[in-house]
Amino acid sequence: MRQVIIDTETTGLEPRQGHRIIEIGALELVERQLTGRRFHTYLNPDRDIEAGALEVHGINEEFLLDKPRFAEIADEFIEFVSGAELLIHNAPFDIGFIDSELALAGHEVASVTAVAGVLDTLELAKELHPGQRNNLDALCKRYDIDNASRSLHGALLDAELLAEVYLAMTGGQTDLGLTLESPARNEAEGDEHGAVQHPPLVVLRATEEDLRCHEARLQEIDKQSDGDCLYLHGTGE
């Protein structure tokens, strides 16, 4: 499975009011592993940046004056995301801006959803943690992900954090500290100190479908028990 984690920064909150994208950050994930391939660019929006948006990302108009326009990078961006599942936190926001930019550029691709699927990680987080705060900072805290460098929002930084959050939310732990370093021996045999050696541990990882079925079952148990499913609510979060 090929997935692309995407985040954007913008001049304001609403593309219908003429606001534009000023930064795109995207990372490639293949079979739940970051490949090192990325798409990152700042963009000249040809307009002012609202004060509220500037407080969030700290990207000013002067910095963007020599940056490319979206139309100049549109083909490269579409090529990077085509055929992937896009992982976006609050997807309607970013998709709305990307589609607006495609329209302004007169691009042949009218919507990014025509060339890629979309998974809204905010909706996924709400399903896993109903009634709790599920913004990126809250999720980093919940899953013990270091976001100390996030004093301001940034598209590439936020995409990197979202990649970690997504892997954690969907069972991303890969090392349980149970690796057997010694060669396998018959269980009846011991090493030179008499310690019994066991065969290597076989790890069977849950598939995405397994995880969805597991979550659906937990929600059913929670509903039947009037919200008393300890697996979902026993952490005190």
PyRosetta script that sets phi, psi and omega in degrees:
from pyrosetta import init, pose_from_sequence

init()
pose = pose_from_sequence("MRQVIIDTETTGLEPRQGHRIIEIGALELVERQLTGRRFHTYLNPDRDIEAGALEVHGINEEFLLDKPRFAEIADEFIEFVSGAELLIHNAPFDIGFIDSELALAGHEVASVTAVAGVLDTLELAKELHPGQRNNLDALCKRYDIDNASRSLHGALLDAELLAEVYLAMTGGQTDLGLTLESPARNEAEGDEHGAVQHPPLVVLRATEEDLRCHEARLQEIDKQSDGDCLYLHGTGE")
pose.set_psi(1, 130.0)
pose.set_omega(1, 176.5)
pose.set_phi(2, -105.1)
pose.set_psi(2, 126.1)
pose.set_omega(2, 178.8)
pose.set_phi(3, -127.6)
pose.set_psi(3, 152.4)
pose.set_omega(3, 177.2)
pose.set_phi(4, -129.6)
pose.set_psi(4, 121.2)
pose.set_omega(4, 177.6)
pose.set_phi(5, -86.9)
pose.set_psi(5, 127.3)
pose.set_omega(5, -175.0)
pose.set_phi(6, -127.0)
pose.set_psi(6, 140.9)
pose.set_omega(6, 168.8)
pose.set_phi(7, -142.2)
pose.set_psi(7, 151.9)
pose.set_omega(7, 178.1)
pose.set_phi(8, -131.7)
pose.set_psi(8, 155.4)
pose.set_omega(8, 167.3)
pose.set_phi(9, -118.3)
pose.set_psi(9, 148.6)
pose.set_omega(9, -171.0)
pose.set_phi(10, -137.4)
pose.set_psi(10, 171.4)
pose.set_omega(10, 178.6)
pose.set_phi(11, -79.4)
pose.set_psi(11, -15.2)
pose.set_omega(11, -178.1)
pose.set_phi(12, -173.1)
pose.set_psi(12, -164.2)
pose.set_omega(12, -171.1)
pose.set_phi(13, -97.8)
pose.set_psi(13, -16.3)
pose.set_omega(13, -168.8)
pose.set_phi(14, -134.1)
pose.set_psi(14, 112.1)
pose.set_omega(14, 179.0)
pose.set_phi(15, -63.8)
pose.set_psi(15, -26.5)
pose.set_omega(15, 179.2)
pose.set_phi(16, -69.0)
pose.set_psi(16, -14.2)
pose.set_omega(16, 175.4)
pose.set_phi(17, -98.0)
pose.set_psi(17, 13.8)
pose.set_omega(17, 176.8)
pose.set_phi(18, 88.7)
pose.set_psi(18, 8.7)
pose.set_omega(18, 179.6)
pose.set_phi(19, -76.1)
pose.set_psi(19, 152.2)
pose.set_omega(19, -170.3)
pose.set_phi(20, -128.8)
pose.set_psi(20, 163.9)
pose.set_omega(20, 173.5)
pose.set_phi(21, -81.2)
pose.set_psi(21, 136.9)
pose.set_omega(21, 176.4)
pose.set_phi(22, -118.9)
pose.set_psi(22, -10.4)
pose.set_omega(22, 175.9)
pose.set_phi(23, -153.8)
pose.set_psi(23, 138.5)
pose.set_omega(23, 173.3)
pose.set_phi(24, -126.4)
pose.set_psi(24, 130.7)
pose.set_omega(24, 173.8)
pose.set_phi(25, -126.8)
pose.set_psi(25, 129.7)
pose.set_omega(25, -178.3)
pose.set_phi(26, -142.8)
pose.set_psi(26, 137.4)
pose.set_omega(26, -179.8)
pose.set_phi(27, -125.0)
pose.set_psi(27, 141.2)
pose.set_omega(27, 179.8)
pose.set_phi(28, -92.9)
pose.set_psi(28, 133.6)
pose.set_omega(28, 178.4)
pose.set_phi(29, -124.6)
pose.set_psi(29, 122.3)
pose.set_omega(29, 178.8)
pose.set_phi(30, -123.7)
pose.set_psi(30, 124.0)
pose.set_omega(30, -176.9)
pose.set_phi(31, 49.9)
pose.set_psi(31, 44.6)
pose.set_omega(31, 175.2)
pose.set_phi(32, 65.7)
pose.set_psi(32, 24.2)
pose.set_omega(32, 176.2)
pose.set_phi(33, -127.5)
pose.set_psi(33, 131.2)
pose.set_omega(33, 174.0)
pose.set_phi(34, -67.2)
pose.set_psi(34, 129.3)
pose.set_omega(34, -175.7)
pose.set_phi(35, -90.5)
pose.set_psi(35, -15.2)
pose.set_omega(35, -174.6)
pose.set_phi(36, 95.0)
pose.set_psi(36, -12.9)
pose.set_omega(36, 176.1)
pose.set_phi(37, -77.9)
pose.set_psi(37, 136.6)
pose.set_omega(37, -179.2)
pose.set_phi(38, -148.2)
pose.set_psi(38, 157.7)
pose.set_omega(38, 172.6)
pose.set_phi(39, -124.9)
pose.set_psi(39, 121.3)
pose.set_omega(39, -178.3)
pose.set_phi(40, -144.9)
pose.set_psi(40, 129.5)
pose.set_omega(40, 177.2)
pose.set_phi(41, -155.5)
pose.set_psi(41, 148.5)
pose.set_omega(41, 166.6)
pose.set_phi(42, -95.9)
pose.set_psi(42, 154.7)
pose.set_omega(42, -175.1)
pose.set_phi(43, -132.8)
pose.set_psi(43, 141.6)
pose.set_omega(43, 173.3)
pose.set_phi(44, -81.8)
pose.set_psi(44, 116.3)
pose.set_omega(44, -176.1)
pose.set_phi(45, -86.2)
pose.set_psi(45, -7.7)
pose.set_omega(45, -177.0)
pose.set_phi(46, 55.1)
pose.set_psi(46, 37.4)
pose.set_omega(46, 176.2)
pose.set_phi(47, -163.7)
pose.set_psi(47, 172.1)
pose.set_omega(47, -179.7)
pose.set_phi(48, -77.5)
pose.set_psi(48, 163.5)
pose.set_omega(48, 178.3)
pose.set_phi(49, -110.2)
pose.set_psi(49, 129.1)
pose.set_omega(49, -179.8)
pose.set_phi(50, -62.9)
pose.set_psi(50, 147.0)
pose.set_omega(50, -178.6)
pose.set_phi(51, -58.2)
pose.set_psi(51, -40.4)
pose.set_omega(51, -179.9)
pose.set_phi(52, -63.8)
pose.set_psi(52, -39.6)
pose.set_omega(52, 178.6)
pose.set_phi(53, -68.1)
pose.set_psi(53, -39.4)
pose.set_omega(53, 179.3)
pose.set_phi(54, -61.4)
pose.set_psi(54, -37.1)
pose.set_omega(54, 178.3)
pose.set_phi(55, -65.0)
pose.set_psi(55, -29.3)
pose.set_omega(55, -178.4)
pose.set_phi(56, -77.3)
pose.set_psi(56, -49.8)
pose.set_omega(56, -173.0)
pose.set_phi(57, -109.7)
pose.set_psi(57, -17.2)
pose.set_omega(57, 176.5)
pose.set_phi(58, 71.1)
pose.set_psi(58, 14.0)
pose.set_omega(58, -179.6)
pose.set_phi(59, -93.2)
pose.set_psi(59, 117.6)
pose.set_omega(59, -175.3)
pose.set_phi(60, -99.8)
pose.set_psi(60, 166.8)
pose.set_omega(60, -175.1)
pose.set_phi(61, -65.5)
pose.set_psi(61, -37.0)
pose.set_omega(61, -179.2)
pose.set_phi(62, -61.3)
pose.set_psi(62, -41.6)
pose.set_omega(62, 180.0)
pose.set_phi(63, -61.0)
pose.set_psi(63, -30.0)
pose.set_omega(63, -173.7)
pose.set_phi(64, -91.4)
pose.set_psi(64, -4.4)
pose.set_omega(64, -173.6)
pose.set_phi(65, -58.9)
pose.set_psi(65, -36.8)
pose.set_omega(65, -177.8)
pose.set_phi(66, -98.9)
pose.set_psi(66, 12.2)
pose.set_omega(66, -179.1)
pose.set_phi(67, -87.4)
pose.set_psi(67, 157.8)
pose.set_omega(67, -178.9)
pose.set_phi(68, -69.7)
pose.set_psi(68, 159.9)
pose.set_omega(68, 171.0)
pose.set_phi(69, -83.8)
pose.set_psi(69, 160.2)
pose.set_omega(69, -179.1)
pose.set_phi(70, -57.5)
pose.set_psi(70, -40.6)
pose.set_omega(70, -177.8)
pose.set_phi(71, -57.1)
pose.set_psi(71, -28.6)
pose.set_omega(71, -178.4)
pose.set_phi(72, -75.2)
pose.set_psi(72, -23.8)
pose.set_omega(72, -176.9)
pose.set_phi(73, -113.9)
pose.set_psi(73, 1.5)
pose.set_omega(73, -173.2)
pose.set_phi(74, -58.5)
pose.set_psi(74, -46.3)
pose.set_omega(74, -178.2)
pose.set_phi(75, -62.0)
pose.set_psi(75, -44.3)
pose.set_omega(75, -179.9)
pose.set_phi(76, -63.5)
pose.set_psi(76, -40.3)
pose.set_omega(76, 179.3)
pose.set_phi(77, -65.0)
pose.set_psi(77, -47.6)
pose.set_omega(77, -179.3)
pose.set_phi(78, -61.8)
pose.set_psi(78, -39.0)
pose.set_omega(78, 177.7)
pose.set_phi(79, -62.5)
pose.set_psi(79, -38.9)
pose.set_omega(79, -177.5)
pose.set_phi(80, -67.1)
pose.set_psi(80, -38.3)
pose.set_omega(80, -173.8)
pose.set_phi(81, -92.9)
pose.set_psi(81, -15.2)
pose.set_omega(81, -173.5)
pose.set_phi(82, -60.2)
pose.set_psi(82, 134.0)
pose.set_omega(82, 177.0)
pose.set_phi(83, 82.6)
pose.set_psi(83, -1.1)
pose.set_omega(83, -177.6)
pose.set_phi(84, -99.8)
pose.set_psi(84, 167.1)
pose.set_omega(84, 166.3)
pose.set_phi(85, -95.6)
pose.set_psi(85, 122.1)
pose.set_omega(85, -178.2)
pose.set_phi(86, -86.5)
pose.set_psi(86, 127.7)
pose.set_omega(86, 176.8)
pose.set_phi(87, -103.0)
pose.set_psi(87, 113.3)
pose.set_omega(87, -173.9)
pose.set_phi(88, -136.3)
pose.set_psi(88, 132.8)
pose.set_omega(88, 178.5)
pose.set_phi(89, -87.0)
pose.set_psi(89, 114.3)
pose.set_omega(89, -171.0)
pose.set_phi(90, 67.4)
pose.set_psi(90, 61.2)
pose.set_omega(90, -172.3)
pose.set_phi(91, -56.2)
pose.set_psi(91, -39.9)
pose.set_omega(91, -178.5)
pose.set_phi(92, -55.5)
pose.set_psi(92, -34.3)
pose.set_omega(92, 179.4)
pose.set_phi(93, -63.6)
pose.set_psi(93, -55.3)
pose.set_omega(93, -175.7)
pose.set_phi(94, -69.5)
pose.set_psi(94, -41.0)
pose.set_omega(94, 178.8)
pose.set_phi(95, -62.3)
pose.set_psi(95, -41.0)
pose.set_omega(95, 178.9)
pose.set_phi(96, -59.5)
pose.set_psi(96, -42.8)
pose.set_omega(96, 179.3)
pose.set_phi(97, -70.1)
pose.set_psi(97, -42.5)
pose.set_omega(97, -179.7)
pose.set_phi(98, -62.3)
pose.set_psi(98, -45.0)
pose.set_omega(98, 179.6)
pose.set_phi(99, -64.3)
pose.set_psi(99, -35.9)
pose.set_omega(99, 176.9)
pose.set_phi(100, -63.8)
pose.set_psi(100, -41.8)
pose.set_omega(100, 179.1)
pose.set_phi(101, -66.2)
pose.set_psi(101, -39.2)
pose.set_omega(101, 177.5)
pose.set_phi(102, -61.7)
pose.set_psi(102, -40.2)
pose.set_omega(102, 179.4)
pose.set_phi(103, -66.5)
pose.set_psi(103, -44.2)
pose.set_omega(103, 179.8)
pose.set_phi(104, -63.9)
pose.set_psi(104, -32.2)
pose.set_omega(104, 179.8)
pose.set_phi(105, -80.7)
pose.set_psi(105, -8.8)
pose.set_omega(105, -176.8)
pose.set_phi(106, 65.7)
pose.set_psi(106, 32.6)
pose.set_omega(106, -176.2)
pose.set_phi(107, -73.7)
pose.set_psi(107, 149.6)
pose.set_omega(107, -179.7)
pose.set_phi(108, -67.0)
pose.set_psi(108, -24.6)
pose.set_omega(108, 175.1)
pose.set_phi(109, -87.7)
pose.set_psi(109, 112.1)
pose.set_omega(109, -175.4)
pose.set_phi(110, -75.9)
pose.set_psi(110, -30.8)
pose.set_omega(110, 179.9)
pose.set_phi(111, -145.2)
pose.set_psi(111, 139.3)
pose.set_omega(111, 179.2)
pose.set_phi(112, -61.7)
pose.set_psi(112, -24.1)
pose.set_omega(112, 178.9)
pose.set_phi(113, -71.3)
pose.set_psi(113, -8.8)
pose.set_omega(113, 175.3)
pose.set_phi(114, -77.4)
pose.set_psi(114, -19.3)
pose.set_omega(114, -177.8)
pose.set_phi(115, -119.3)
pose.set_psi(115, -4.1)
pose.set_omega(115, -177.6)
pose.set_phi(116, -152.2)
pose.set_psi(116, 150.7)
pose.set_omega(116, 172.9)
pose.set_phi(117, -82.6)
pose.set_psi(117, 169.0)
pose.set_omega(117, -178.3)
pose.set_phi(118, -136.8)
pose.set_psi(118, 132.8)
pose.set_omega(118, 170.1)
pose.set_phi(119, -119.6)
pose.set_psi(119, 119.0)
pose.set_omega(119, 178.3)
pose.set_phi(120, -84.4)
pose.set_psi(120, 107.2)
pose.set_omega(120, -177.7)
pose.set_phi(121, -69.6)
pose.set_psi(121, -21.0)
pose.set_omega(121, 174.7)
pose.set_phi(122, -67.6)
pose.set_psi(122, -43.3)
pose.set_omega(122, 177.2)
pose.set_phi(123, -64.4)
pose.set_psi(123, -39.2)
pose.set_omega(123, 176.6)
pose.set_phi(124, -61.0)
pose.set_psi(124, -44.0)
pose.set_omega(124, 179.5)
pose.set_phi(125, -63.5)
pose.set_psi(125, -38.8)
pose.set_omega(125, 178.6)
pose.set_phi(126, -64.3)
pose.set_psi(126, -35.8)
pose.set_omega(126, 177.8)
pose.set_phi(127, -68.2)
pose.set_psi(127, -38.7)
pose.set_omega(127, -178.2)
pose.set_phi(128, -78.4)
pose.set_psi(128, -30.8)
pose.set_omega(128, -175.9)
pose.set_phi(129, -132.6)
pose.set_psi(129, 65.7)
pose.set_omega(129, -176.7)
pose.set_phi(130, -62.9)
pose.set_psi(130, 141.2)
pose.set_omega(130, 177.4)
pose.set_phi(131, 76.7)
pose.set_psi(131, 6.8)
pose.set_omega(131, -179.7)
pose.set_phi(132, -114.8)
pose.set_psi(132, 165.4)
pose.set_omega(132, 175.4)
pose.set_phi(133, -71.6)
pose.set_psi(133, 130.8)
pose.set_omega(133, -175.4)
pose.set_phi(134, -129.1)
pose.set_psi(134, 26.6)
pose.set_omega(134, 171.8)
pose.set_phi(135, -73.3)
pose.set_psi(135, 173.0)
pose.set_omega(135, -172.4)
pose.set_phi(136, -64.1)
pose.set_psi(136, -39.3)
pose.set_omega(136, 178.6)
pose.set_phi(137, -62.9)
pose.set_psi(137, -43.7)
pose.set_omega(137, -179.8)
pose.set_phi(138, -63.9)
pose.set_psi(138, -39.5)
pose.set_omega(138, 179.8)
pose.set_phi(139, -69.4)
pose.set_psi(139, -37.7)
pose.set_omega(139, 176.2)
pose.set_phi(140, -60.4)
pose.set_psi(140, -42.7)
pose.set_omega(140, 178.3)
pose.set_phi(141, -64.8)
pose.set_psi(141, -43.4)
pose.set_omega(141, -177.6)
pose.set_phi(142, -63.1)
pose.set_psi(142, -37.3)
pose.set_omega(142, -176.3)
pose.set_phi(143, -102.8)
pose.set_psi(143, 14.6)
pose.set_omega(143, 174.7)
pose.set_phi(144, 56.8)
pose.set_psi(144, 47.8)
pose.set_omega(144, 177.6)
pose.set_phi(145, -105.7)
pose.set_psi(145, 128.9)
pose.set_omega(145, -175.8)
pose.set_phi(146, -72.0)
pose.set_psi(146, 114.6)
pose.set_omega(146, 175.9)
pose.set_phi(147, -122.4)
pose.set_psi(147, 30.7)
pose.set_omega(147, -176.3)
pose.set_phi(148, -62.3)
pose.set_psi(148, -26.5)
pose.set_omega(148, -178.7)
pose.set_phi(149, -80.8)
pose.set_psi(149, -0.3)
pose.set_omega(149, -175.4)
pose.set_phi(150, -94.0)
pose.set_psi(150, 61.5)
pose.set_omega(150, 174.7)
pose.set_phi(151, -73.5)
pose.set_psi(151, -31.1)
pose.set_omega(151, 173.1)
pose.set_phi(152, -126.5)
pose.set_psi(152, 155.6)
pose.set_omega(152, 175.2)
pose.set_phi(153, -72.2)
pose.set_psi(153, 147.3)
pose.set_omega(153, 173.4)
pose.set_phi(154, -151.6)
pose.set_psi(154, 138.3)
pose.set_omega(154, -172.1)
pose.set_phi(155, -62.0)
pose.set_psi(155, -44.6)
pose.set_omega(155, -177.9)
pose.set_phi(156, -71.2)
pose.set_psi(156, -44.1)
pose.set_omega(156, 177.5)
pose.set_phi(157, -60.0)
pose.set_psi(157, -45.1)
pose.set_omega(157, -178.7)
pose.set_phi(158, -66.5)
pose.set_psi(158, -34.2)
pose.set_omega(158, 176.2)
pose.set_phi(159, -65.4)
pose.set_psi(159, -39.6)
pose.set_omega(159, 178.3)
pose.set_phi(160, -64.1)
pose.set_psi(160, -43.7)
pose.set_omega(160, 178.4)
pose.set_phi(161, -65.7)
pose.set_psi(161, -40.5)
pose.set_omega(161, 179.8)
pose.set_phi(162, -63.8)
pose.set_psi(162, -35.8)
pose.set_omega(162, 177.0)
pose.set_phi(163, -59.2)
pose.set_psi(163, -45.7)
pose.set_omega(163, 179.2)
pose.set_phi(164, -65.2)
pose.set_psi(164, -42.5)
pose.set_omega(164, 179.9)
pose.set_phi(165, -62.7)
pose.set_psi(165, -45.3)
pose.set_omega(165, -179.1)
pose.set_phi(166, -61.1)
pose.set_psi(166, -45.4)
pose.set_omega(166, 179.9)
pose.set_phi(167, -63.7)
pose.set_psi(167, -38.0)
pose.set_omega(167, 177.9)
pose.set_phi(168, -67.9)
pose.set_psi(168, -42.5)
pose.set_omega(168, -179.2)
pose.set_phi(169, -65.0)
pose.set_psi(169, -29.5)
pose.set_omega(169, -175.3)
pose.set_phi(170, -108.0)
pose.set_psi(170, 25.2)
pose.set_omega(170, 173.9)
pose.set_phi(171, 86.1)
pose.set_psi(171, 46.2)
pose.set_omega(171, -172.5)
pose.set_phi(172, -83.1)
pose.set_psi(172, 0.4)
pose.set_omega(172, -178.9)
pose.set_phi(173, -67.7)
pose.set_psi(173, 126.6)
pose.set_omega(173, -176.0)
pose.set_phi(174, -115.9)
pose.set_psi(174, -16.8)
pose.set_omega(174, -177.6)
pose.set_phi(175, -126.1)
pose.set_psi(175, 108.3)
pose.set_omega(175, -179.2)
pose.set_phi(176, -95.3)
pose.set_psi(176, 7.1)
pose.set_omega(176, 178.7)
pose.set_phi(177, 71.5)
pose.set_psi(177, 24.0)
pose.set_omega(177, -175.9)
pose.set_phi(178, -112.4)
pose.set_psi(178, 13.6)
pose.set_omega(178, -177.4)
pose.set_phi(179, -65.9)
pose.set_psi(179, 133.1)
pose.set_omega(179, 177.2)
pose.set_phi(180, -95.8)
pose.set_psi(180, 113.8)
pose.set_omega(180, -174.5)
pose.set_phi(181, -83.9)
pose.set_psi(181, -24.1)
pose.set_omega(181, -178.0)
pose.set_phi(182, -78.5)
pose.set_psi(182, 150.6)
pose.set_omega(182, 176.8)
pose.set_phi(183, -60.9)
pose.set_psi(183, 148.6)
pose.set_omega(183, -179.9)
pose.set_phi(184, -69.6)
pose.set_psi(184, 141.2)
pose.set_omega(184, 175.1)
pose.set_phi(185, -132.7)
pose.set_psi(185, 170.2)
pose.set_omega(185, 174.2)
pose.set_phi(186, -61.3)
pose.set_psi(186, 139.7)
pose.set_omega(186, -175.7)
pose.set_phi(187, -59.8)
pose.set_psi(187, -22.0)
pose.set_omega(187, -178.8)
pose.set_phi(188, -80.3)
pose.set_psi(188, -14.1)
pose.set_omega(188, -178.4)
pose.set_phi(189, -93.4)
pose.set_psi(189, 155.7)
pose.set_omega(189, 175.8)
pose.set_phi(190, -124.2)
pose.set_psi(190, 169.7)
pose.set_omega(190, 176.6)
pose.set_phi(191, -83.4)
pose.set_psi(191, -168.1)
pose.set_omega(191, -175.6)
pose.set_phi(192, -65.0)
pose.set_psi(192, -18.7)
pose.set_omega(192, 178.3)
pose.set_phi(193, -97.9)
pose.set_psi(193, 3.6)
pose.set_omega(193, 179.0)
pose.set_phi(194, 87.9)
pose.set_psi(194, 2.8)
pose.set_omega(194, 180.0)
pose.set_phi(195, -77.4)
pose.set_psi(195, 134.9)
pose.set_omega(195, -179.2)
pose.set_phi(196, -73.8)
pose.set_psi(196, 133.5)
pose.set_omega(196, 177.9)
pose.set_phi(197, -101.7)
pose.set_psi(197, 132.5)
pose.set_omega(197, -178.7)
pose.set_phi(198, -106.3)
pose.set_psi(198, 160.0)
pose.set_omega(198, 177.5)
pose.set_phi(199, -61.3)
pose.set_psi(199, 156.9)
pose.set_omega(199, 178.4)
pose.set_phi(200, -57.0)
pose.set_psi(200, 143.7)
pose.set_omega(200, 179.9)
pose.set_phi(201, -70.0)
pose.set_psi(201, 130.0)
pose.set_omega(201, 176.0)
pose.set_phi(202, -97.7)
pose.set_psi(202, 122.2)
pose.set_omega(202, -178.6)
pose.set_phi(203, -104.6)
pose.set_psi(203, 118.6)
pose.set_omega(203, 176.2)
pose.set_phi(204, -106.0)
pose.set_psi(204, 113.5)
pose.set_omega(204, -175.8)
pose.set_phi(205, -89.5)
pose.set_psi(205, 142.5)
pose.set_omega(205, 177.3)
pose.set_phi(206, -67.6)
pose.set_psi(206, 141.2)
pose.set_omega(206, 174.9)
pose.set_phi(207, -81.2)
pose.set_psi(207, 169.8)
pose.set_omega(207, 176.2)
pose.set_phi(208, -59.1)
pose.set_psi(208, -38.3)
pose.set_omega(208, 179.1)
pose.set_phi(209, -66.1)
pose.set_psi(209, -40.1)
pose.set_omega(209, 176.5)
pose.set_phi(210, -57.8)
pose.set_psi(210, -44.3)
pose.set_omega(210, -178.3)
pose.set_phi(211, -65.1)
pose.set_psi(211, -40.1)
pose.set_omega(211, 178.7)
pose.set_phi(212, -65.7)
pose.set_psi(212, -42.3)
pose.set_omega(212, 178.7)
pose.set_phi(213, -64.4)
pose.set_psi(213, -39.4)
pose.set_omega(213, 179.1)
pose.set_phi(214, -62.1)
pose.set_psi(214, -46.0)
pose.set_omega(214, -179.6)
pose.set_phi(215, -64.6)
pose.set_psi(215, -39.9)
pose.set_omega(215, 179.5)
pose.set_phi(216, -63.0)
pose.set_psi(216, -40.3)
pose.set_omega(216, 178.7)
pose.set_phi(217, -65.0)
pose.set_psi(217, -41.4)
pose.set_omega(217, 178.6)
pose.set_phi(218, -63.1)
pose.set_psi(218, -41.5)
pose.set_omega(218, 179.0)
pose.set_phi(219, -64.1)
pose.set_psi(219, -36.2)
pose.set_omega(219, 178.1)
pose.set_phi(220, -65.8)
pose.set_psi(220, -43.5)
pose.set_omega(220, 177.9)
pose.set_phi(221, -62.8)
pose.set_psi(221, -41.2)
pose.set_omega(221, -179.6)
pose.set_phi(222, -62.5)
pose.set_psi(222, -40.8)
pose.set_omega(222, -179.6)
pose.set_phi(223, -66.7)
pose.set_psi(223, -43.7)
pose.set_omega(223, -178.0)
pose.set_phi(224, -70.4)
pose.set_psi(224, -23.6)
pose.set_omega(224, -178.5)
pose.set_phi(225, -101.3)
pose.set_psi(225, 15.2)
pose.set_omega(225, 179.8)
pose.set_phi(226, 57.0)
pose.set_psi(226, 45.0)
pose.set_omega(226, 175.4)
pose.set_phi(227, 78.6)
pose.set_psi(227, 24.3)
pose.set_omega(227, -175.4)
pose.set_phi(228, -111.4)
pose.set_psi(228, 29.3)
pose.set_omega(228, 176.6)
pose.set_phi(229, -79.0)
pose.set_psi(229, 107.4)
pose.set_omega(229, -175.0)
pose.set_phi(230, -64.3)
pose.set_psi(230, -29.7)
pose.set_omega(230, 179.7)
pose.set_phi(231, -61.9)
pose.set_psi(231, -36.1)
pose.set_omega(231, 180.0)
pose.set_phi(232, -83.9)
pose.set_psi(232, -36.5)
pose.set_omega(232, -168.3)
pose.set_phi(233, -118.1)
pose.set_psi(233, 5.0)
pose.set_omega(233, -173.2)
pose.set_phi(234, -81.3)
pose.set_psi(234, -2.3)
pose.set_omega(234, -178.0)
pose.set_phi(235, -85.4)
pose.set_psi(235, -14.1)
pose.set_omega(235, -179.1)
pose.set_phi(236, 83.2)
pose.set_psi(236, 1.8)
pose.set_omega(236, 179.4)
pose.set_phi(237, -71.3)
pose.dump_pdb("model.pdb")
